[in-house]
């Protein structure tokens, strides 16, 4: 079992370029999340999906869009990248009634120049 | 809104010694969970320990234990017999009790250095 897999691991973009971060889980959890990690600020929620077909804004949604394609996949799109979006991005799933734990992908280090 | 605060940006400990990382949180909920996550240089988020708010007994996982003070809204992590592999960023996190769409709220993190 891979758990939660996100791609790519590293990416450099020029200001104004677009890209999509991919996330997939093989754990059959209903909820999926996108966080960003910045120094001194911990991880902050960008968007989440409580179940297939639903998405909601988190704490820092501006400049991002998401798609919950199916139960397995939850993608994050930057339409026009800005230097302020330089960060480490994490996808996560969980929790469920049977498991209180969230499982994380390995993170994507994104640099916008 | 729930908040989580880690007031120690950096901590250091000698190998084999004990260190305590502090965390406070604010919530009006009665049903919630608290977590400590470890993030080594690989960036992987690793669950260290979790505490259910309704349990009075402090959680323990091998060398890791917590001091959960519900009234004071304090949740500290004690690492005993520190090892070089414990060096990492540690995050305290909170989430509400319901499962659907229940997101984690993180503290700022504490960078732990273990000196040989």
Interface residues (C-beta under 8 A of the other chain):
Chain A: X30 X31 X33 X35 X40 X41 X42 X43 X44 X45 X48 X49 X50 X51 X56 X58 X88 X90 X92 X95 X96 X97 X100 X101 X102 X104 X106 X107 X109
Chain B: X4 X6 X9 X33 X42 X43 X44 X45 X47 X50 X52 X91 X95 X99 X100 X101 X102 X103 X104 X105 X106 X107 X108 X109
